[in-house]
């Protein structure tokens, strides 16, 4: 191999490996073995999101456990079988790979621990299915306790080791109530939350989690979550949103108490927020006014939601004047009372739209329909989805 290629500057190597990784992660893995310089440039790319980019997450668990502090290894050794304790007796690897982890999917890690704890015979059988990340595991009480023992040590270790988490995914499947209880018991360093840009949580959040986030997190770009169940958590989430320096995308599902207050917090991000998706949301007058201040939206989707107005909705300018809005989706919206909110939104946004998707049963007045036909003459009906798409 050309000596010049081997001795490329670190920044150049990193860029080369990044581009190579997007084509094939296997090729980057081979680069690790060329020399130490290549390894240091390639390993951070390979370990940025290890649990979503691997076909063998069991091996990942073993590697991470090998690097645990000795006192944590001792604790786990006492609680695990000899088979599982074997990797804990190994010396730490040359690098602490956890410091390069940038994406932390809680449920994938939880399930990977379960798979790792299963019998060797099951592991052998599952090698053919690892790529799907969906297969059955033991659910007996003793095994679940062992999973929790490993999880409660491994998650804090990753938080403490990582030099900067970017993506935090708290989502887990319904029925994992014990996982939620475990998350509430884990102490997470505030320092590890400073760099987070993407937050996902489509389930129930650990108690007071948004309260911890709002103290240090200022770099959120994307937020995808369910409306919190507890009022205190709603208030903490609203504050967290207000403290951000540039949210770009929000998806909110399943509104509950204080939904208008939460929507009002979105106004603080009006300068940067370009994408908003609201699913199963109750929209009232104050909430609609708050949405109307998001002047830089490029895409707005309101789906499976309902309006409940205390009085006819007729927002004054500049509310709902959105010069950059190109896509508007109003799907499966139930209207309690009059249609004034729908008519107002359409009347003010149609002049700039490139795409409008509405439910077939959502009736609009003749003036609004005329404006739609003039601006968006191309019409396509999808009977199976009960929607109509208007485009330019």
Secondary structure as UniProt FT lines:
FT   HELIX           3..6
FT   HELIX           10..23
FT   HELIX           25..31
FT   TURN            32..34
FT   HELIX           36..46
FT   TURN            47..52
FT   HELIX           57..66
FT   HELIX           70..79
FT   HELIX           82..85
FT   HELIX           86..89
FT   HELIX           97..100
FT   STRAND          103..105
FT   HELIX           106..117
FT   HELIX           120..126
FT   HELIX           127..132
FT   HELIX           141..161
FT   STRAND          167..169
FT   TURN            174..175
FT   HELIX           177..185
FT   HELIX           190..193
FT   TURN            194..195
FT   STRAND          198..201
FT   TURN            207..208
FT   HELIX           209..216
FT   STRAND          222..226
FT   HELIX           231..243
FT   STRAND          249..253
FT   TURN            257..258
FT   HELIX           259..265
FT   HELIX           266..269
FT   TURN            270..272
FT   STRAND          275..279
FT   STRAND          282..283
FT   HELIX           285..291
FT   TURN            292..293
FT   TURN            295..296
FT   STRAND          299..303
FT   STRAND          306..308
FT   TURN            317..320
FT   TURN            323..324
FT   STRAND          327..331
FT   STRAND          334..336
FT   HELIX           340..349
FT   HELIX           350..352
FT   STRAND          355..359
FT   TURN            360..361
FT   HELIX           366..375
FT   STRAND          378..382
FT   TURN            383..386
FT   STRAND          387..391
//
